[in-house]
Each structure stands twice: as structure tokens, then as C-alpha cells.
Amino acid sequence: KCRQQRMDLLVVEEILQRAIQNNHETINLSHRNIGVLSNSFQKLKNVKRLLLNDNQIMMPPSELTDLVKLEELVLDNNKLTLLPTGLCKLTNLTYLNVSHNPLSVLSDEICQLSSLHQLWLVDCQIVNLPPNIGNLKYLRKLSVRENYLESLPPSFVELENLSWLCLSENTIRNLPKKFYKLTSLTHLNLNQNQISEVPDSVSELPHLTCLLMKSNFIKEVKDDTILALSKLTKFDLRDNEIQEKPSHWKGLDYIMIGHSGLNGIQSNDDLTSGQDEIENECSDEEEETEEIDDS
């Protein structure tokens, strides 16, 4: 095992030296069994895209904070408990993925990444989002799926460019009253939380087309709410306490009610062929990390 680790380190160092000599802008070091970053990382002054996912990194990678040209940083599936101090220096960063790390706490420093467009925080054991997350004015896509969030900070509603938001698999009961200020939002996933009714602030979102609220505690939905959400192409209410569509909802095929069976397919007779298309067009899968050839 030790011999294999030494071999892995030599291969990583060889890739780094080649990248330094040739001023590579993209470097893929995923699945390399990396535990600690070497000093060579600090010499990657021209790197714009760095993939370090699926390694064994435990210590905050402070070696990366001077790579000021970095635009995409992929660190998911490591063992990080903290993000490095000085992360805020990466002002050109547009994409950050730290999913599947036991972070538990996020430093407010992440809120100074002023160019960030996408932030992935899936399964990070997070209890609270940083109070100043609303400073991420250019954020368009955010996933905090599978954490321990009970609520969102007041500044969250200042994310004026956010169009895609996944809050599923948390313990959220209520959204901020001014959630309607997220006027760019088109896709909202609230599956598997503890919500008992569709919040009025959600029905006031002007561009929302996909609303996922499966596996909550919703007993009924007001007709006024359905009217307000008339732009939806998918409204998933399966696995809630409401079990059947009222008769005057017939024809509203974009509303999914009942029990979801295997692979999320509805088990009652309400599923139409049209809903198969809805299921596909409004999928909520986490993006795959693109593989890059280093040869």
C-alpha cells in the first residue's frame, strides 16, 4: 500500500511539473489518492480549472488560495472539514464544488467569492448557511441537498440572479417571508423537508416553472395557489398527505399527486405519458464532473 501511495505521488508530481512548464489552464487530478497538496500547487499560476475530486484530502488546501486566475475548483468527495483561510482571494472563481465533504460549518469567507455562478454543497453536514450568503450576487445555481438546514438566513433572498435552487433532504419548515424576491428562480426543489403548506412567497415567484415538493407534510393546496403557479410545467406533490387531485384539477397534468413507486414513477393511475416528459425535462440530478485528459 505504501509503495502504491509513493507511485501515486510521483505521478501527481509529474503531472504538476508538466502543467507548470507548459502553463496548462486545466488540470485533472481526480481519483489520484491525494492526501496532502505539495508545494508545487502554488506554482500553477495560470491554472483556470482544477479538478481534485475523489481524493483523500483532509487539511484545508491553503496552497490553492494564491491561484488567482482559478475559475473552476472541484473538491467534491474528499475528507475536508474546513475550507482554507484566504479562499476569498479567488475572485475569478465562477464554479465551486465541495460536495460530499464533512464540513459541518461554512466560513462566511465563501460569501466574498464575488464572481461565483455555481456552488455545490451537497452532503456536507451543514447546519447553517453563512449569514452573508446574499452577497453572492452572480450566483445562478445552488445545491445544498442532503444537509441539516432548518432555515435560511435573511440575506438569502438577495440572491437576485439565482435561477436553480435545490434544498431537498433537509429539515426546513418555513422559507423566508421575502423569498419572492428571488425573481430569477425557475427551478426550486424542496423535496423531503418538513413543509406543511405551499408558502405564499413561492407562489409569487414570477418565472418559476418547476416546483418539487415531494415527501413533505402538505395536506391541501389552495386554488388561489394553483392559479398563481399557472406557469409551472411540473409541480410534484407526491408522497404528501394530499393523495388525490380535486375534481376541478382534472386536466392539470403537470401536477403530480399520489405515491411514487420504483424509480420515482407514480404508482396510481394519474400518470400520463406527458408526465414522463415532465419528469425528464425537470430532472434534478447533480452535474457530473467532466473528465479531462492530461496526456
C-alpha positions, 0 to 999 in steps of 0.5 A: 500500500505504501509503495502504491501511495509513493507511485501515486505521488510521483505521478501527481508530481509529474503531472504538476511539473508538466502543467507548470512548464507548459502553463496548462489552464486545466488540470485533472487530478481526480481519483489520484489518492491525494492526501496532502497538496505539495508545494508545487500547487502554488506554482500553477499560476495560470491554472483556470480549472482544477479538478481534485475530486475523489481524493483523500484530502483532509487539511484545508488546501491553503496552497490553492488560495494564491491561484488567482486566475482559478475559475473552476475548483472541484473538491467534491468527495474528499475528507475536508472539514474546513475550507482554507483561510484566504479562499476569498482571494479567488475572485475569478472563481465562477464554479465551486464544488465541495460536495460530499465533504464533512464540513459541518460549518461554512466560513462566511469567507465563501460569501466574498467569492464575488464572481461565483455562478455555481456552488455545490454543497451537497452532503456536507453536514451543514447546519447553517448557511453563512449569514452573508450568503446574499452577497453572492450576487452572480450566483445562478445555481445552488445545491445544498441537498442532503444537509441539516438546514432548518432555515435560511438566513435573511440575506438569502433572498438577495440572491437576485440572479439565482435561477436553480435552487435545490434544498431537498433532504433537509429539515426546513419548515418555513422559507423566508417571508421575502423569498419572492424576491428571488425573481430569477428562480425557475427551478426550486426543489424542496423535496423531503423537508418538513413543509406543511403548506405551499408558502405564499412567497413561492407562489409569487415567484414570477418565472418559476416553472418547476416546483418539487415538493415531494415527501413533505407534510402538505395536506391541501393546496389552495386554488388561489395557489394553483392559479398563481403557479399557472406557469409551472410545467411540473409541480410534484406533490407526491408522497404528501398527505394530499393523495388525490387531485380535486375534481376541478384539477382534472386536466392539470397534468403537470401536477403530480399527486399520489405515491411514487413507486420504483424509480420515482414513477407514480404508482396510481393511475394519474400518470400520463405519458406527458408526465414522463416528459415532465419528469425528464425535462425537470430532472434534478440530478447533480452535474457530473464532473467532466473528465479531462485528459492530461496526456 
